[in-house]
Every structure is written in structure tokens, then in C-alpha cells.
């Protein structure tokens, strides 16, 4: 095993003064020391590192009812947020599909530079997440997802700047939530809240003029009156 390298420190700590002026000779000494240390690292005889075998590591499936400290595997995450067959990335240039990505059967799929031939008649652009087929037609097939519409000699997609974008946060917002009732704490008071024996956050009040603002920490909720 090679000898360990000593921790590096600059030999000259007086290379700059309190006014930010740099002393050339001290700076050169430091740069030469850095170069020497880099050469020392480069000349090391690196021993072989064995990468751990992770093929036998299994993370069980889980859902929203699982304990809070559960490790979420990819399949469970996709099912919980329900983004299977959802267009993760979708962009157009004229009538060409520049890029489209989506999850299907827990696999990440990608299509690039596909000419749709969309026009005023076949103006609805959709894709079949099972086959990856992108088509322009007068209607959206039942097995397909609408990703854009031909208008103004170009396709306006779900992420177009001139249309309302569809955000992945929409899927996260549809997850289950917990509600609870509480009594508003008085001014300058810190109150802890629990639900079913589990801590869900704490709140602190602050009086501003005639209003009392209650800020919830950890939960991210805000209440004011």
C-alpha cells in the first residue's frame, strides 16, 4: 500500500494583505508548491479498487401507507406519483418533434427529430406510449396521449411558452394529504403539532400591525389573517 500523502497547506499565508494587495513573490511560492503537490499526486501508483457488487441488493416495493423512513424504489416511485406514460420532456420546432421522453413499463424511453407532417387538417399530434408512435390526425386515438396541436404553421406543445405548461408537480399535487385541526397560538408563541402520535410540524406567530401571521415550519404551510 502506498504511503499516504500529507495534507497540503500553502507555504506562504502572507501572499495578500488586508487591503487585498497581492505580493508577487509570495504568490509564486504558493503556485510552485501547488504544482509540486499535483505532480506528487500524478506519480502515485493507484491500487486497484474493487467495485462492490450491488446485483443482489433488493429494495422492496412500497406505497403511501408505508413508514416514513421507507426507501422508495423506482417502480414504487413511478406508481405513487402516477407518471407512467406521462411526457416528461416534449419540444417542437415547426412541425418536427425535437424531443419526447416518457416512462413505460418502468423503462425510460426517448424519441428525437421526428417529422409529424401535421397540418390544418391533421392538427392533433399524439403519441402512443406503448409503441412510441407519434402521429398527426383529426382526432386523438383512444390509446394515445395528446402532446401538441398544429396552429399558426407550427405545433404548440404542452411546454410551449404560449400555452399553459403541464408541470410534473401536478402529479405530485395529486398525492394523498393529511388534514388536522388546530387552535391558533397567541402572539410570539411556538406551538408543536402532532397527529396520530407523529410530529407534523411546529408554528410560530409574529404580530405585524393589526395582523397576526402564523408560519408553519417543516410542513411548508402558511396561515394568516
N, C-alpha and C positions, 0 to 999 in steps of 0.2 A: 504494500500500500504506500503511495507517495506521501511525502511529508506535507503536512498542512501548510497553507500559505498564511503568513502573518497578516493580520488586519492592516489595511492601508490607511495611513494618515498623511496629510500634507506636511512636508518638512518645514515649510515657511507659512506661519499663520499671520505674518505681518505684511502680506502682499498688498493690502489695501488699508487706507487709513479711515478715520471716522468721517471724513468728507467725501469718501468714495474714490479718492485718487489712487491709482494703481502704481505700484513700484515695479518697474520692468525687470530688475534683476531677481526679485523675489518670485515674480510670476514665472520667469523662465525656469527657476529652480523647481517650482511645483510641476510645471509641464514636463520637465525632464524626469521627475520622479514618477509621474503618471505613466509616461512612456515605458519606463523600466518595469513597472508593475505589470503593464499589459503584455510586455514581452515575456515576463515570467509566467503569466497565465497561459500564454500561447505555447510555451515549451513544455507544459505539463503533459505527462503520459497518462491520459484519461483511461481509467479502468472500465471494463465492460459493465454496463448496468442491465440487469435482468428486469424486464417489464413484467409486473405481476399479471397473472392470468385471471381475467375477470369473466371468463366464459361461464363459470359455474355460479356466478352471483345472480340471484333472482330476487326481484322486488315484487312482492305480492300486489295484486290489484286492490284498489280502494275506491271509496265513494265519499260523498259529503257527510255520511254518518260515521266515517272512520275517525279515530282520535286525532287531535290537532297535530300531534308530533309524527304522524304517519308520513313515510317517504312515498311520493307520488311517482309512479312510473309513467312512461309516455302514453300507453294505451289508456290508463285511467284519466290522465290529464285531458286527452282528446275527448273522452266521453263526458267528463264533468263539464267542460266548457262548451261542448257540443259544436266543435268546429270541423268535424269531418265533412268533406266536400265543400267547404267554405273557401272562396277565392282569397287566399292570403295576400297575394300580390297580383295586380291586374293593371296593365297600362297599354294604351293605344297610341298609334301615330298614324293619322289619316284613317285608312280602313285596315291597317295592319295591327294585329295583336302583337305588341312588343314582348310582353312577358306575362305569364299566368302561372301561379303556383297554388297548389292545394294538397290537402291530406286526404287520402283514400285508402281504406283498409290498413291504416296505421303506417302508410308509406307516403313520403313527401314527393309529389310529382311536379314537373316543370315543363312548360311549353314556351318557346320563344320564336319570334319572327314568323307568325302565321298570317297569311293573307286571307281575310274573311270574305272579300268581294261583296261587302254589304252595300246596299243602295237604298233609294227611296221606297222600293217595293219590299225587298228583304232587309228590313231595317233593324230587326231584333237579333242581337248577337248573343248566343248562348253556348254553353259547353256542357257536355255530358261527363260528370266526374268519374263514372265507371270506365268509360272508354277513352276519355281525354279528347273527344271530338269537339271541335269548335265549328259552329255553323251560323249562317245568317239566313233568317227566314221571316215569313209574315207573322208567325206566332211562335211562342216558346214551347217546345215539346215538353211533354209531361215528365220525361226523365232527365231534363236538363235544367240548368241554372242560368238566369239572365245575368249577363255581365256588362252589357252595353247596348246603346241604340244609335243608329245612324241618323244624324241630323246636321245640317249645315255642312255637307260634304265631308263629314268626319264622324268618327264614333266617339260618343260621350260615354265614358265608363264609370264604374262605381267609385273610382278615385279621382274623377275629373275635377279640376278646380272650379268648373262652372256648374257642378251638380253637388248635391249633398253627399258627402263621402260616407261610406259604411266603415265603421271602426270595429276592430276586434274587441274593443272594450264593451261593445253591445252584447256580445256573447257572455262576457264575464258579468255584466249587469243583470243577466237573467238567472244567475245562480241564486240559490235559496238564501234568505236573510232571516235574522232573528230580531224580534221586536221585544221591547220591555218598557215598563212604565217606571217613572222616577219622579221624585219631588225636586223642584229646583232649589239648589243650595243658595244660601244668602250671600251677600257681597263678600268677596275676598275669602271664600271658604273653599277648601278642597274636599271633594267627596268621592269615595270609591264606589263603583257599581259592580254587582255580581249577578249572575243568572245561572240557576241550577248549580250553585256552588262553584262556578267558574268565574274568574275575574274577567270582565269585558271592557274595563277602562276606568278612567277617572276624569273628573271635571273640575275646573277652577273658574270662578266667576271674577269678573272685573267690571266695576261700575264706570261708565262713561257718560257723564252728564245725567240725563234723565233715564238712560237705558242701562240695563244690566246684560252683559254678554256672557254666555256660558260656553266655554271652549272644551270640547271633549278630546282627550288625548288617547292614543292607541287605536281608538275606533275611527277617528277621522271625521266624526260628525260634529256639526256646529249648530247651536241653537241660540237665538237672540230674540229679544222682544223690546 
